[in-house]
Amino acid sequence: MLAAGLLCLAGCSSLPTIVPDLARRPRAAVPLHGAQGPLSPGQSKAILDRLSSRGVATGIFDRHLAREEAIVGSPLTSGNRVRLLQDGPATYRAMLAAILTARDHINMETYILDDDDVGRRFSQALIDKQRQGVQVNLIRDSVGTLGTPAAFFKELAAAGIQILEFNPMNPLLSRKEWELNQRDHRKLLIVDGRMAFLGGINISSVYSGGSASQGMRARPAGSPAWRDTDLELEGPVVAELQKLFLATWAAQKGEPLASKNYFPPTRSAGREVVRAIGSSPDDAFSLIYATLLSAIGSAQTSVRLTNAYFVPDPQLLAALQAAAARGVDVTLILPSQTDSWLVFHAGRGYYEQLLRAGVKIHERRGVILHSKTALIDGVWATVGSTNLDWRSFLHNHELDAVVLGPEFGKQLQAMFEGDLAASEAIMLEQWERRPLAVRFKEWLARTWEYWL
């Protein structure tokens, strides 16, 4: 609560423009980058045509990708391998296995790193690697790790791990202009510049239980397990993620990093087309937000959103309503319970408006939903750290990956259907009869939505 109050006091009071002009323009060629650098126009077109022809009928490649290129700036990369990871146990196993293989360096960036069973497993794995001569560099957010004892990080530093505290809460420790309201919400692990992990999963024992209905373990506090999603990536996109990590280190004026092979020769690892998107409050607008709005605006068949913290601004609200109005099947999976009372009720305050517009809303039962995924027309997908709320769009540094093509789309669709089966549909007639006490909570929460 103290941290939330300080963040509110430290921020601005006016709403900036957060998206560029998304008006329709003639399609431009979309260049792809492979293991050896930029592909020729013919090679790029052949890959995009392959993706388009194998999916459902959609105009998203024709109508959206050129604008995404202009909005984001980072390249579409081909030749990647993408593995979809569901929940903490599977993700932690994959991350720790990758750490064991490290031979040169490990770069890690996280919002939360708790001093608990999971946190200590990671800290010991990182210390072991540092002692073997593998350089470990760690960026941890000051607010996100506020509850982690200083001794935890001192032990890491004593082993030789380079640690950067992102935007310290103590202004005396700031290495640049004090910007308390900007937080590093990214979750990223890079091993030897060849393998990377990103998504919504922090390093904490709240993720120690899976979300499957059978064998689900309660998290330490006794409440339900957390449902989240991550990606394991190999291929040319890893270099783009490495650039983002190093740029954050430099922008925060961290100590010079040890000289390591941060950009090894790029190799093709698969057939997936992926774009890394790092959003920052230092940009004129949130890059992932702008490209998501553009993708929803280009959707012709379906929009599938799963998100932990849903407090839409007017532009996202209008995009969802417009998509439903033109016949697109717009379906949202949102939490039925949460760790943020204000966000939960602020988002619910928009249910009636969305339901009247034809948007379908389902609430995930039995877990704390923490996933941040989108699937448009079955072929344009994102997984990352960005919530659909004002804090992510305006104040946080976020990290997401866009994955193109029907193969990965089918995997994300299957995951979506699994969550849908464990969710309860919110019906308009039922929602209109909700008690006055619930409506009051929604009104109260929405007065704080800019800061949530």
C-alpha positions in Angstrom: 0.0 0.0 0.0 2.8 2.4 0.8 4.5 1.7 -2.5 1.2 2.3 -4.3 0.7 5.6 -2.5 4.2 6.8 -3.4 3.6 5.8 -7.0 0.5 7.9 -7.2 2.2 10.9 -5.7 5.1 10.6 -8.0 3.1 10.6 -11.3 1.6 13.1 -13.6 -2.1 14.1 -13.5 -2.8 14.5 -17.2 -3.5 11.8 -19.9 -0.9 11.9 -22.7 -1.5 10.7 -26.2 -0.5 7.0 -26.1 -1.1 5.8 -29.6 0.0 7.0 -33.0 -2.2 7.6 -36.1 -3.5 4.2 -37.0 -5.4 5.3 -40.1 -5.4 2.9 -43.0 -2.5 3.3 -45.5 -1.4 1.4 -48.6 0.3 -1.8 -47.7 4.1 -1.6 -47.7 6.5 -4.5 -48.0 7.3 -6.1 -44.7 11.0 -7.2 -44.5 12.0 -10.2 -42.4 15.3 -10.8 -40.7 16.9 -14.3 -40.6 19.9 -15.8 -39.1 22.2 -14.0 -41.5 20.5 -10.7 -41.5 17.7 -9.1 -43.6 16.0 -11.4 -46.1 15.3 -10.3 -49.7 11.8 -9.0 -50.5 11.1 -12.2 -52.3 12.2 -14.4 -49.4 10.2 -12.3 -46.9 7.1 -12.4 -49.1 7.3 -16.2 -49.5 7.4 -16.7 -45.7 4.5 -14.4 -45.1 2.5 -15.9 -47.9 3.1 -19.4 -46.4 1.8 -18.2 -43.0 -1.2 -16.5 -44.6 -2.1 -19.5 -46.8 -2.0 -22.0 -44.0 -4.3 -20.1 -41.6 -8.0 -19.1 -41.7 -9.1 -16.5 -44.2 -7.8 -13.2 -42.7 -6.6 -9.8 -43.8 -4.4 -9.3 -40.8 -1.1 -9.9 -42.7 -2.2 -7.5 -45.5 -3.8 -4.8 -43.3 -1.7 -4.9 -40.1 1.9 -6.0 -40.5 3.2 -2.9 -42.4 1.7 -0.6 -39.8 3.2 -2.8 -37.0 6.6 -2.4 -38.6 6.2 1.3 -38.6 4.9 1.5 -35.1 7.4 -0.8 -33.4 10.6 -0.5 -35.4 12.1 -3.9 -34.3 12.3 -6.5 -37.1 10.2 -9.5 -37.7 12.6 -12.4 -37.4 12.3 -15.8 -39.1 14.0 -19.1 -38.1 12.9 -19.2 -34.5 11.8 -22.0 -32.2 9.0 -21.1 -29.8 7.8 -23.3 -26.9 4.7 -22.4 -25.1 5.0 -22.8 -21.3 2.0 -22.9 -19.0 2.3 -22.1 -15.3 5.2 -21.8 -12.9 6.4 -25.4 -12.4 6.9 -26.1 -16.1 8.4 -22.7 -16.7 10.8 -22.9 -13.7 12.0 -26.4 -14.8 12.8 -25.1 -18.3 14.5 -22.0 -17.0 16.6 -23.8 -14.5 17.6 -26.4 -17.1 18.7 -23.6 -19.4 20.7 -22.0 -16.6 22.6 -25.3 -16.1 23.7 -25.2 -19.7 25.2 -21.6 -19.5 28.8 -21.3 -20.6 29.3 -17.6 -21.1 26.7 -15.4 -19.5 23.2 -15.1 -18.1 21.1 -11.9 -18.3 18.0 -11.8 -16.1 15.4 -9.1 -15.7 12.5 -9.5 -13.3 9.9 -7.5 -11.5 9.6 -9.8 -8.4 12.3 -12.0 -7.0 11.2 -13.3 -3.7 13.3 -14.8 -0.9 11.4 -18.0 -0.7 11.9 -21.6 -1.9 11.6 -20.7 -5.6 13.7 -17.6 -5.2 16.4 -19.4 -3.4 16.6 -22.2 -6.0 17.2 -19.5 -8.6 19.7 -17.6 -6.5 21.7 -20.8 -5.8 21.7 -21.7 -9.5 22.9 -18.3 -10.5 25.6 -18.3 -7.8 26.8 -21.7 -8.9 27.1 -20.5 -12.5 28.9 -17.3 -11.5 31.4 -19.4 -9.5 32.0 -21.5 -12.7 33.0 -18.3 -14.6 29.7 -17.6 -16.2 28.9 -13.9 -15.8 25.4 -13.3 -14.4 23.8 -9.9 -14.8 20.6 -9.2 -12.9 18.1 -6.3 -13.2 15.5 -6.2 -10.4 12.7 -3.7 -10.0 13.0 -1.6 -6.8 9.2 -1.7 -6.0 8.7 -5.3 -7.1 11.5 -6.6 -4.9 10.6 -4.2 -2.0 9.8 -7.2 0.3 13.0 -9.1 -0.5 15.6 -8.7 2.2 18.8 -6.8 1.3 20.8 -9.8 2.5 19.4 -11.8 -0.4 20.9 -9.5 -3.0 24.1 -9.0 -1.0 24.7 -12.8 -1.2 24.3 -12.6 -5.0 26.6 -9.6 -5.3 29.2 -11.2 -3.0 29.4 -14.1 -5.5 30.3 -11.7 -8.3 26.8 -11.3 -9.8 26.3 -7.8 -11.2 23.0 -6.4 -9.9 21.1 -3.3 -11.1 18.2 -1.9 -9.0 15.8 -0.4 -11.5 14.6 3.1 -10.5 15.4 2.9 -6.7 12.7 3.9 -4.4 15.3 5.8 -2.4 16.1 8.9 -4.5 19.6 9.1 -2.9 20.4 5.8 -4.7 19.1 7.0 -8.1 21.7 7.1 -10.9 19.6 9.4 -13.1 16.5 11.6 -12.8 14.3 10.1 -10.1 11.3 8.4 -11.8 9.6 6.4 -9.1 6.4 5.9 -11.1 8.2 4.1 -13.9 8.6 0.4 -13.0 10.3 -2.5 -14.8 7.6 -5.0 -15.2 9.5 -7.1 -17.7 10.3 -10.8 -17.1 13.3 -11.9 -19.2 16.0 -14.6 -18.9 18.7 -14.9 -21.6 21.3 -17.7 -21.6 24.5 -17.3 -23.6 22.6 -15.1 -26.1 21.1 -18.2 -27.7 18.0 -19.0 -25.6 15.5 -16.6 -23.9 12.4 -16.8 -21.7 9.7 -14.1 -21.4 6.1 -13.8 -20.2 4.2 -13.0 -17.1 5.9 -15.3 -14.6 7.8 -13.7 -11.7 10.3 -15.6 -9.5 8.1 -16.5 -6.5 6.6 -19.5 -4.7 3.1 -18.2 -5.5 3.7 -20.1 -8.8 4.8 -23.3 -7.2 1.4 -24.9 -7.9 0.1 -25.7 -11.4 -3.4 -24.7 -12.5 -4.6 -28.1 -13.8 -7.7 -29.3 -12.1 -6.1 -32.5 -11.1 -3.2 -32.4 -8.6 -3.4 -28.7 -8.2 -1.3 -27.6 -5.2 -2.2 -24.5 -3.1 0.4 -21.7 -3.0 2.1 -21.0 0.3 -0.5 -18.6 1.6 -3.2 -21.2 1.0 -5.1 -19.4 -1.8 -5.4 -20.9 -5.3 -2.5 -21.5 -7.7 -1.5 -18.9 -10.2 -2.3 -19.4 -13.8 0.3 -17.8 -16.1 2.0 -18.2 -19.5 5.6 -17.9 -20.7 7.6 -18.5 -23.9 10.9 -20.3 -24.4 12.6 -18.9 -27.5 15.6 -19.7 -29.7 16.8 -18.2 -32.9 17.4 -14.6 -34.3 14.8 -13.0 -32.0 17.1 -13.7 -29.0 19.5 -11.0 -30.2 16.6 -8.5 -30.3 15.8 -9.4 -26.7 19.5 -9.1 -25.8 19.5 -5.5 -27.2 16.6 -4.6 -25.0 18.2 -5.9 -21.9 21.5 -4.1 -22.6 19.6 -0.9 -23.5 17.8 -1.0 -20.1 21.1 -1.5 -18.3 22.6 1.5 -20.1 19.6 3.7 -19.6 19.7 3.0 -15.8 23.4 3.8 -15.8 24.5 0.5 -14.5 28.1 -0.3 -13.8 30.0 -1.4 -17.0 29.2 -5.0 -17.8 31.9 -7.7 -17.9 33.1 -8.3 -21.5 31.2 -11.4 -22.7 30.0 -12.8 -26.0 26.5 -11.2 -25.7 25.9 -11.6 -29.5 27.1 -15.0 -30.6 26.6 -15.9 -34.3 22.9 -16.2 -35.0 21.6 -19.6 -36.0 18.2 -20.7 -37.3 16.4 -22.8 -34.7 13.0 -23.4 -36.2 10.3 -22.0 -38.6 8.5 -19.5 -36.4 8.3 -15.8 -37.3 8.6 -13.6 -34.1 8.9 -9.9 -33.2 10.2 -8.7 -29.8 8.4 -5.6 -28.5 9.9 -3.7 -25.6 7.6 -0.9 -24.4 8.8 2.0 -22.3 7.3 5.2 -20.8 10.2 6.9 -22.5 8.6 6.3 -25.9 5.9 8.6 -27.2 3.4 5.8 -26.8 3.2 2.1 -25.6 4.5 0.1 -28.5 2.7 -3.2 -27.6 -0.5 -1.2 -27.0 -0.4 0.5 -30.3 0.3 -2.7 -32.2 -2.4 -4.5 -30.3 -4.9 -1.8 -31.2 -3.9 -2.1 -34.8 -4.2 -5.9 -34.8 -7.7 -5.7 -33.2 -8.6 -3.1 -35.8 -7.5 -5.5 -38.6 -9.2 -8.6 -37.2 -11.8 -10.3 -39.5 -12.7 -13.5 -37.7 -11.7 -13.6 -34.0 -10.1 -11.8 -31.1 -9.1 -13.9 -28.0 -7.7 -12.0 -25.1 -6.7 -13.5 -21.7 -5.5 -11.0 -19.2 -4.9 -10.6 -15.5 -5.6 -6.9 -15.0 -8.2 -5.5 -17.4 -8.9 -1.7 -17.1 -9.4 -0.6 -20.7 -8.9 3.0 -21.7 -11.4 4.6 -24.2 -9.3 3.6 -27.3 -9.1 -0.1 -26.4 -12.7 -0.1 -25.4 -13.7 1.3 -28.7 -11.5 -1.1 -30.6 -13.1 -4.1 -29.0 -16.6 -2.8 -29.5 -15.9 -1.9 -33.1 -14.6 -5.4 -33.8 -17.7 -7.0 -32.3 -19.9 -4.7 -34.3 -18.4 -5.8 -37.6 -19.0 -9.5 -36.8 -15.7 -10.5 -35.2 -16.0 -13.0 -32.4 -14.5 -11.1 -29.5 -13.9 -13.2 -26.4 -12.2 -12.2 -23.1 -11.1 -14.4 -20.3 -10.6 -12.4 -17.1 -10.0 -13.2 -13.5 -12.8 -14.2 -11.1 -10.4 -13.5 -8.2 -7.3 -11.4 -7.9 -4.6 -10.0 -5.8 -5.6 -6.4 -6.7 -9.1 -5.4 -5.4 -9.1 -2.1 -7.2 -8.1 -3.4 -10.6 -10.6 -6.2 -10.4 -13.6 -4.0 -9.7 -12.4 -1.2 -12.1 -12.4 -3.7 -14.9 -15.8 -5.1 -14.0 -17.2 -1.6 -14.3 -16.8 -2.0 -18.1 -18.6 -5.4 -18.4 -22.1 -4.0 -19.1 -20.8 -1.7 -21.9 -18.9 -4.5 -23.5 -21.6 -7.1 -23.2 -24.1 -4.8 -24.8 -21.7 -4.4 -27.7 -21.6 -8.2 -28.3 -18.2 -8.9 -26.6 -18.2 -12.2 -24.7 -16.7 -12.2 -21.2 -15.7 -15.2 -19.2 -14.1 -15.3 -15.7 -11.5 -18.0 -14.9 -12.4 -20.0 -11.8 -10.2 -21.8 -9.3 -7.0 -19.9 -9.9 -5.4 -16.5 -9.7 -5.3 -15.6 -13.4 -2.0 -13.8 -14.3 -1.6 -14.6 -18.0 -1.3 -11.8 -20.6 -2.0 -13.3 -24.1 -3.8 -12.4 -27.3 -4.7 -14.3 -30.4 -6.1 -12.5 -33.4 -7.7 -14.5 -36.3 -5.8 -17.6 -35.2 -2.5 -16.4 -36.7 -1.3 -13.3 -34.8 -0.4 -14.0 -31.2 1.3 -12.2 -28.3 2.6 -13.5 -25.0 4.3 -11.2 -22.5 4.2 -9.0 -19.4 1.7 -6.3 -20.5 -1.6 -6.0 -18.7 -4.6 -4.3 -20.3 -4.5 -1.4 -17.9 -3.3 2.1 -17.6 -0.2 1.3 -15.6 1.1 -1.1 -18.2 0.3 1.3 -21.1 1.6 4.5 -19.5 4.0 3.8 -16.6 5.7 0.4 -17.0 8.5 -1.0 -19.0 7.0 -4.1 -20.6 8.2 -6.9 -22.8 6.1 -9.0 -25.3 6.7 -11.3 -28.2 4.4 -11.4 -31.3 4.4 -14.8 -33.0 2.9 -15.2 -36.4 1.3 -18.2 -38.1 -1.3 -20.9 -37.6 0.9 -23.5 -36.0 1.6 -21.5 -32.9 -1.9 -20.0 -33.1 -3.3 -23.5 -32.7 -1.3 -24.0 -29.5 -2.5 -20.8 -28.0 -6.0 -21.5 -29.1 -5.9 -24.9 -27.4 -4.6 -23.2 -24.2 -7.4 -20.6 -24.5 -10.0 -23.3 -24.9 -8.7 -25.0 -21.8 -9.0 -21.8 -19.8 -12.5 -21.2 -21.3 -13.7 -24.6 -20.1 -12.6 -23.7 -16.6 -14.4 -20.3 -16.8 -17.9 -19.0 -16.2 -19.7 -16.9 -18.8 -20.9 -13.5 -17.7 -24.4 -13.0 -19.2 -25.8 -9.5 -19.7 -29.2 -10.2 -18.1 -27.5 -11.6 -15.0 -24.9 -8.8 -14.8 -27.6 -6.1 -15.0 -29.0 -7.5 -11.8 -25.8 -7.2 -9.8 -26.3 -5.6 -6.3 -25.8 -1.9 -5.6 -22.9 -2.8 -3.4 -21.0 -4.3 -6.3 -21.8 -1.3 -8.5 -20.4 1.0 -5.8 -17.2 -0.9 -5.7 -16.9 -0.6 -9.4 -17.5 3.2 -9.3 -14.9 3.6 -6.4 -12.3 1.5 -8.2 -12.7 3.4 -11.5 -11.8 6.7 -9.8 -8.3 5.2 -9.4 -8.0 3.5 -12.8 -5.3 5.8 -14.2 -2.9 4.6 -11.5 -3.8 0.9 -11.4 
